[in-house]
Amino acid sequence: MTLVLIILIALFGALVRTVFGFGEALVTMPLLALVGFNIESSTALIGILGLLVALPATFKYHTKIDFAVVRRLVFGSLFGVPVGIALIKYVDRSLVLHLFGLFLICYGAYSLIKVLRQRPTQAHLKANGWDYVAGIISGALGSAFNSHGVPVVIYGTLKKWPVDTMRGILQAHFVCVGIIVVASQIASGFWSLEVIKLLMFIVPLLLVVIPFGNWLSAHIASQTLVKYIYLLLIIFGGLLVFR
């Protein structure tokens, strides 16, 4: 029964990633913890699944990708990955997650209220140098908690990227950073035979989940999707704070 639950949770995370472009780790990690799945194995499982889901999405949105931005994000992530590994090994995990969760709730609520009141804001953080900073934060949270998408989403909303552009940059970034993150997790001993066995069950089912997720995302208007993204940030923050 536990095996079935783990597989369903992983597939649900893949569906969330396919529809919204990010967030699978913030959904699945708390749920996997509830069913008693080892934290390091959970991190390894969600890390590799995120990479696998990002590959077809990158191809789908390749015409929307600003590769110069992706290069800067990835370069910053190279410096952030070892920071994340150190976080998960030496810093109180609960403290980091709670602070991160509070930030997501505050930012998501503030942004959602502004959108609902139809008060448009100008783009912020226009200088290219901020791409590196976002990349560092993304790499750190990605290697530690598989949450490398959230910093890029927040950064993209601050820069007012169009939805499809954000999707393209997100997925290309996921592929590049995902390879680095998965390699670092393997080197750090997060992988196990149990993870490999689970992948043998889950990967074939992605052939159903990914097309279904693409169908759902195609039926959500861009402006509605922006509201859902802010709402998801609030929900994800709540999961981290009250887990």
C-alpha positions in Angstrom: 0.0 0.0 0.0 2.9 2.4 0.8 4.4 1.7 -2.5 1.2 2.6 -4.3 0.9 5.8 -2.3 4.5 6.8 -3.1 3.9 6.2 -6.9 0.6 8.2 -6.8 2.3 11.1 -5.0 5.1 11.2 -7.5 2.7 11.2 -10.4 0.7 14.0 -8.8 3.9 16.0 -8.6 4.7 15.4 -12.2 1.1 16.6 -13.1 1.6 19.8 -11.1 4.9 20.4 -12.9 3.4 19.8 -16.3 0.4 22.1 -15.8 2.0 25.0 -14.0 5.7 24.5 -14.9 7.0 24.2 -11.3 6.1 23.2 -7.7 6.3 19.4 -7.8 8.7 19.2 -4.9 6.7 21.5 -2.7 3.7 19.3 -3.2 5.3 15.9 -3.0 8.0 16.2 -0.4 5.5 16.9 2.5 3.3 14.1 1.3 6.1 11.6 1.0 7.2 12.5 4.5 3.6 11.8 5.7 3.8 8.2 4.3 7.2 7.7 6.0 9.4 7.7 2.9 13.1 8.5 3.6 13.9 12.2 3.1 17.1 11.6 1.1 15.3 9.0 -1.1 12.4 11.4 -1.6 14.9 14.2 -2.6 16.5 11.8 -5.2 13.3 10.5 -6.6 11.7 13.9 -7.1 14.9 15.3 -8.5 15.2 12.8 -11.3 11.5 12.9 -12.1 11.6 16.7 -12.3 14.4 16.4 -14.9 12.5 13.8 -16.9 9.3 16.0 -17.0 11.3 19.1 -18.0 12.9 17.5 -21.1 9.7 17.3 -23.3 8.5 20.7 -21.9 11.7 22.3 -23.0 11.2 21.1 -26.5 7.6 22.3 -26.5 8.5 25.8 -25.5 11.9 26.1 -27.1 10.9 29.0 -29.3 10.1 31.1 -26.2 13.4 30.5 -24.4 15.7 33.4 -23.8 19.0 31.4 -23.8 21.1 34.3 -22.5 18.9 34.4 -19.4 19.1 30.7 -19.0 22.9 30.7 -19.3 23.2 33.3 -16.5 20.7 31.4 -14.3 22.6 28.2 -14.7 26.0 29.8 -14.1 24.6 31.2 -10.8 23.2 27.8 -9.9 26.6 26.2 -10.2 27.6 28.3 -7.1 24.3 27.6 -5.4 24.3 23.8 -5.6 27.1 23.2 -3.0 25.4 25.7 -0.7 22.2 23.6 -0.8 24.0 20.4 -0.1 25.6 22.0 2.9 22.2 23.3 4.1 20.6 19.9 4.1 23.6 18.3 5.9 24.5 21.0 8.5 21.6 23.5 9.0 18.4 22.9 10.8 16.1 21.9 7.9 12.9 22.9 9.7 14.1 26.5 10.2 15.1 26.9 6.6 11.8 25.5 5.3 9.7 27.6 7.7 11.4 30.8 6.7 11.1 29.9 3.1 7.4 29.1 3.6 6.6 32.4 5.3 8.3 34.3 2.4 6.2 32.4 -0.2 2.9 33.1 1.7 3.7 36.8 2.0 4.9 37.2 -1.6 2.1 35.1 -3.0 -0.6 36.9 -1.1 0.7 40.4 -1.9 1.0 39.6 -5.6 -2.4 37.9 -5.8 -4.1 40.8 -4.1 -2.5 43.2 -6.6 -3.6 41.1 -9.6 -7.2 40.7 -8.3 -7.4 44.5 -7.7 -6.1 44.9 -11.3 -3.2 47.1 -10.2 -0.4 46.4 -12.7 3.1 46.9 -11.6 6.2 47.7 -13.6 9.0 45.2 -14.1 11.7 45.1 -11.3 15.3 43.8 -11.2 15.9 44.8 -14.8 19.7 44.5 -14.7 21.1 41.2 -16.1 23.2 40.7 -13.0 20.1 39.7 -11.0 19.9 36.6 -13.2 23.0 35.3 -11.4 21.6 36.0 -8.0 18.3 34.2 -8.9 20.4 31.3 -10.2 22.4 31.0 -6.9 19.3 30.9 -4.9 17.7 28.4 -7.3 20.7 26.1 -7.2 20.8 26.1 -3.4 17.1 25.4 -2.9 17.2 22.9 -5.8 20.0 20.7 -4.4 18.7 20.9 -0.9 14.9 20.6 -1.4 14.3 20.2 -5.2 12.7 23.6 -5.2 14.9 25.3 -7.8 11.8 26.4 -9.8 10.2 28.6 -7.2 13.0 31.3 -7.1 12.9 31.5 -10.9 9.1 31.8 -10.9 9.3 34.6 -8.4 12.1 36.3 -10.3 10.1 35.9 -13.5 7.1 37.6 -12.0 9.2 40.5 -10.8 10.6 40.9 -14.3 7.1 40.5 -15.8 8.0 37.7 -18.2 5.1 36.6 -20.4 3.7 33.3 -19.3 5.0 31.3 -22.2 8.5 32.9 -21.9 8.5 32.0 -18.2 7.5 28.4 -19.1 10.3 28.2 -21.6 13.0 29.7 -19.4 11.8 27.6 -16.4 12.0 24.3 -18.3 15.3 25.0 -20.0 16.7 26.0 -16.6 15.2 22.8 -15.0 17.0 20.6 -17.5 20.4 22.3 -17.1 20.2 22.6 -13.3 18.4 19.3 -12.9 21.4 17.4 -14.4 23.7 19.2 -11.9 21.4 18.6 -9.0 20.8 14.9 -9.7 24.6 14.4 -10.2 25.2 16.1 -6.8 22.6 14.0 -5.1 24.1 10.8 -6.5 27.5 11.9 -5.4 26.2 12.7 -1.9 24.7 9.2 -1.5 21.0 10.2 -1.8 20.3 7.4 -4.4 19.4 3.9 -3.4 18.1 0.7 -4.9 14.7 1.6 -3.7 14.7 4.8 -5.7 15.7 2.9 -8.9 12.9 0.3 -8.3 10.4 3.1 -7.9 11.5 4.8 -11.1 10.9 1.5 -13.0 7.2 1.8 -12.0 6.8 5.6 -12.4 8.6 6.5 -15.6 6.2 4.5 -17.9 3.2 6.2 -16.3 4.7 9.6 -17.2 3.7 8.8 -20.8 0.1 9.2 -19.6 0.5 12.0 -17.0 2.5 14.4 -19.2 0.1 14.5 -22.2 -2.8 14.9 -19.7 -1.0 17.8 -18.0 -0.3 19.5 -21.4 -4.0 19.2 -22.3 -5.0 20.8 -19.0 -2.5 23.7 -19.3 -3.7 24.4 -22.9 -7.2 25.1 -21.5 -6.1 27.7 -18.9 -5.9 31.3 -20.0 -2.6 33.2 -19.4 -4.1 35.7 -17.0 -5.8 33.0 -15.1 -2.6 31.0 -14.9 -0.8 33.9 -13.3 -3.4 34.0 -10.6 -3.1 30.3 -10.1 0.7 30.7 -9.8 0.4 33.2 -7.0 -2.2 31.0 -5.3 0.1 28.0 -5.6 2.9 30.0 -3.9 0.6 30.7 -0.9 -0.4 27.0 -0.7 3.2 25.8 -1.0 4.3 28.2 1.6 1.5 26.9 3.9 2.7 23.3 3.3 6.2 24.3 4.4 5.2 26.2 7.5 2.5 23.9 8.8 3.8 20.5 7.7 
